[in-house]
Amino acid sequence: MYTFMIQQQNFGTGEDVSVALTEILNLPPMDKCNGCRFSNVSSIAVFSSAIFVVSLILVRLLYVIYHSCWPLSKRASKPVSTLIILGSGGHTAEMLNLLAVLRKDRFNPRFYIAAATDNMSLEKAQLLENSLATENATSVTHSAQFMKIYRSREVGQSYITSIWTTLIAMVHALWLMIKIRPEVILCNGPGTCIPICAIAFIFKVVGIKWSSIFYVESIARVRRLSLSGLLLYKFRMADQLFVQWPQLQRQYPRATYVGRLM
């Protein structure tokens, strides 16, 4: 054991004490820049890792966007689970008219979703499913389910408070998507569809391709897309976006003109 004493008057500064201890213990002198160099190397490594991760996300995002609006590959003839998003008023009426000519055996089971404050839409959907069940002598519970989702923004709600309600709607949409795992999402304009379509799009970006999004713009939109349609179009979230007026398709060339469906 070595015993040594360091008197304060022998050393003017703490740096002198460090040098003296180094000499006594027969250690190599400490380079003051080593710590800085290690810190710089760590910072560069973290920065490089972040750039790599962001680059991968961007590449995957560009890949998903590039392949959006391509003709979908043919699936097997088995039924596909379908999530149908209802809006209030005219949106629900148009959707139900569209469902009237839809092959029910092909899109089965069906999950209807409406805003938590919209009771009329789900009631109309239940009437439609009850009539189908009566015709086919089946039970509604085997072919259809009815659910509600929080609204991102109520009519007249301030944009500041809508930030919080939108976050709640996104979390609720995430839970519904994980629970239902629909193969097809069918919507026609209500703002309720945006959180669900956004979650489905995020799933695609991270490689979880559960759902194909089909958006049918309202017949009332003759020259401009609705806000929901514009968001899905600009961010390329919809796999297929259908319009019912030729001038609307000329305005948005990536949309598909299908004539008047209603």
C-alpha positions in Angstrom: 0.0 0.0 0.0 1.2 3.5 -0.9 0.5 6.4 1.3 1.0 9.9 0.1 -0.1 13.3 1.2 -0.8 16.3 -1.0 -0.5 19.6 0.5 -2.6 22.4 -0.9 0.3 24.9 -0.9 2.4 22.7 -3.2 -0.2 22.9 -6.0 -1.7 26.0 -7.3 -4.6 24.5 -9.3 -6.7 21.3 -9.5 -4.9 20.6 -12.8 -1.5 20.5 -11.0 -3.0 18.0 -8.5 -4.1 15.8 -11.4 -0.7 15.8 -12.9 1.0 15.1 -9.6 -1.3 12.1 -8.9 -0.6 10.8 -12.3 3.1 10.9 -11.7 2.8 9.3 -8.2 0.6 6.4 -9.5 2.8 6.0 -12.5 -0.1 6.4 -14.9 0.0 8.0 -18.4 -1.0 11.6 -18.4 -4.7 12.2 -19.2 -5.5 13.8 -22.5 -8.1 16.4 -22.0 -9.4 15.9 -25.5 -10.2 12.2 -25.1 -13.5 12.9 -23.5 -14.4 15.4 -26.2 -13.4 12.9 -29.0 -15.5 10.1 -27.4 -18.5 12.5 -27.1 -18.1 13.6 -30.8 -17.9 9.9 -32.0 -21.0 9.1 -30.0 -22.9 12.1 -31.4 -21.9 11.1 -35.0 -23.0 7.5 -34.4 -26.4 8.6 -33.0 -26.8 11.1 -35.9 -25.9 8.5 -38.5 -28.3 6.0 -37.0 -31.1 8.6 -37.0 -30.4 9.4 -40.7 -30.4 5.7 -41.6 -33.8 5.1 -39.9 -35.3 8.2 -41.4 -34.0 7.2 -44.8 -35.6 3.8 -44.5 -38.9 5.3 -43.6 -38.8 7.7 -46.5 -37.9 4.9 -48.9 -40.8 2.8 -47.7 -43.1 5.8 -47.8 -42.1 6.6 -51.4 -42.6 2.9 -52.3 -46.1 2.9 -50.9 -47.0 6.2 -52.5 -45.6 5.1 -55.9 -47.6 1.9 -55.9 -50.8 3.6 -54.8 -53.6 3.8 -57.4 -52.1 0.9 -59.3 -54.6 -1.8 -60.3 -54.9 -4.2 -57.4 -53.8 -7.8 -57.9 -56.6 -10.2 -58.3 -57.6 -11.9 -55.1 -59.1 -15.3 -54.5 -62.8 -15.5 -54.8 -63.3 -15.9 -51.1 -65.2 -13.2 -49.2 -63.3 -10.2 -47.9 -64.0 -8.5 -44.6 -65.2 -4.9 -45.3 -65.3 -1.8 -43.2 -68.0 0.6 -44.3 -67.7 4.2 -43.0 -70.9 6.1 -42.8 -71.4 9.9 -42.6 -74.4 11.8 -41.7 -77.2 12.9 -44.1 -76.4 12.6 -47.8 -73.2 10.6 -47.2 -75.1 7.8 -45.6 -77.9 7.8 -48.2 -75.3 7.6 -51.0 -73.4 4.8 -49.3 -76.5 2.7 -48.7 -77.5 3.2 -52.4 -74.0 1.9 -53.3 -74.3 -1.0 -51.0 -77.7 -1.9 -52.5 -75.9 -3.0 -55.7 -72.8 -4.4 -54.0 -72.3 -8.2 -54.0 -73.0 -9.0 -50.4 -71.6 -12.5 -50.6 -68.3 -11.0 -51.8 -67.9 -8.4 -49.1 -68.6 -10.3 -46.0 -68.6 -9.8 -43.0 -69.4 -6.1 -43.1 -68.5 -3.7 -40.3 -70.4 -0.4 -40.2 -68.8 2.5 -38.4 -70.3 5.9 -37.8 -69.5 8.9 -35.6 -70.4 8.5 -31.9 -73.0 11.4 -32.2 -74.6 9.9 -35.3 -77.3 7.5 -34.4 -79.4 7.8 -37.6 -76.7 6.3 -39.9 -76.3 3.1 -37.9 -80.1 2.7 -37.7 -80.4 2.9 -41.4 -77.6 0.4 -41.9 -79.3 -2.0 -39.5 -82.5 -1.7 -41.5 -80.6 -2.6 -44.6 -78.9 -5.6 -43.0 -82.2 -6.7 -41.5 -83.9 -6.7 -44.9 -81.0 -8.7 -46.4 -81.1 -11.2 -43.5 -84.8 -11.7 -44.1 -84.3 -12.3 -47.8 -81.5 -14.8 -47.2 -82.9 -16.4 -44.1 -79.8 -15.6 -42.1 -78.8 -13.8 -39.0 -77.6 -10.2 -39.0 -75.0 -11.0 -36.4 -73.2 -13.4 -38.7 -72.9 -10.9 -41.6 -72.7 -7.4 -40.0 -71.5 -5.5 -37.0 -72.2 -1.9 -36.0 -69.7 0.3 -34.2 -69.1 3.9 -33.3 -66.0 6.1 -33.4 -65.1 9.4 -31.8 -65.3 12.3 -34.1 -62.2 14.3 -34.9 -64.1 17.6 -34.9 -67.7 18.5 -34.3 -69.5 21.1 -36.4 -68.6 24.5 -35.0 -65.8 23.2 -32.8 -62.7 25.4 -32.6 -59.6 24.2 -34.3 -57.5 24.4 -31.1 -59.7 22.0 -29.2 -60.1 19.8 -32.2 -56.4 18.9 -31.9 -57.1 16.9 -28.7 -60.3 15.3 -30.1 -58.4 14.3 -33.3 -55.7 12.5 -31.2 -58.5 10.7 -29.3 -60.1 9.7 -32.6 -56.7 8.4 -34.0 -56.2 6.2 -30.9 -59.8 4.9 -31.2 -59.3 4.3 -34.9 -56.1 2.4 -34.2 -57.9 0.1 -31.7 -60.7 -0.5 -34.2 -58.4 -1.3 -37.0 -56.5 -3.8 -34.8 -59.7 -5.4 -33.7 -61.4 -5.6 -37.1 -58.5 -6.0 -39.5 -60.6 -5.3 -42.5 -59.3 -6.2 -46.0 -61.4 -3.5 -47.6 -62.2 0.0 -46.4 -65.1 1.6 -48.2 -65.9 5.3 -47.7 -67.5 8.2 -49.5 -66.6 11.5 -47.9 -67.3 11.9 -44.2 -64.6 13.3 -42.0 -64.9 10.2 -39.9 -63.0 8.3 -42.5 -59.8 10.3 -42.2 -58.4 8.8 -38.9 -59.2 5.2 -40.0 -57.7 5.7 -43.5 -54.6 7.4 -41.9 -54.1 4.4 -39.6 -54.5 2.0 -42.5 -52.0 4.0 -44.5 -49.5 4.0 -41.6 -49.9 0.2 -41.5 -48.9 0.0 -45.1 -45.8 2.1 -44.6 -44.6 -0.1 -41.8 -45.4 -3.2 -43.9 -48.7 -4.3 -42.4 -50.9 -4.4 -45.4 -54.3 -5.3 -43.9 -56.6 -3.0 -45.9 -57.2 -1.6 -49.3 -58.9 1.8 -49.3 -61.6 2.5 -51.8 -63.0 6.1 -51.8 -66.1 7.1 -53.8 -66.5 10.8 -54.0 -70.0 12.2 -53.5 -72.1 12.9 -56.5 -72.6 16.4 -55.2 -68.9 17.1 -55.9 -68.9 18.2 -59.5 -65.8 20.4 -59.9 -63.8 20.0 -56.6 -63.1 17.1 -54.3 -64.3 17.3 -50.7 -61.8 17.9 -48.0 -61.7 14.2 -47.2 -61.2 13.3 -50.8 -58.6 15.9 -51.3 -56.6 14.6 -48.3 -56.8 11.1 -49.5 -55.8 12.2 -53.1 -52.9 14.5 -52.2 -51.4 12.1 -49.7 -52.1 9.1 -51.9 -53.7 7.2 -49.1 -56.5 5.7 -51.2 -55.8 2.6 -53.3 -58.6 3.7 -55.7 -60.4 7.0 -55.7 -63.6 7.1 -57.8 -65.4 10.2 -59.1 -68.8 10.5 -60.7 -68.2 13.5 -63.0 -65.8 13.6 -66.0 -64.7 17.2 -65.3 -63.8 16.1 -61.8 -61.5 13.4 -63.2 -59.9 15.9 -65.5 -59.2 18.1 -62.5 -57.7 15.2 -60.6 -56.2 12.8 -63.2 -55.2 10.1 -60.7 -58.9 9.6 -59.9 -61.0 7.1 -61.8 -64.2 8.2 -63.5 -67.0 5.6 -63.1 -70.1 7.5 -64.1 -73.0 8.2 -61.8 -73.4 5.5 -59.3 -76.3 6.9 -57.4 
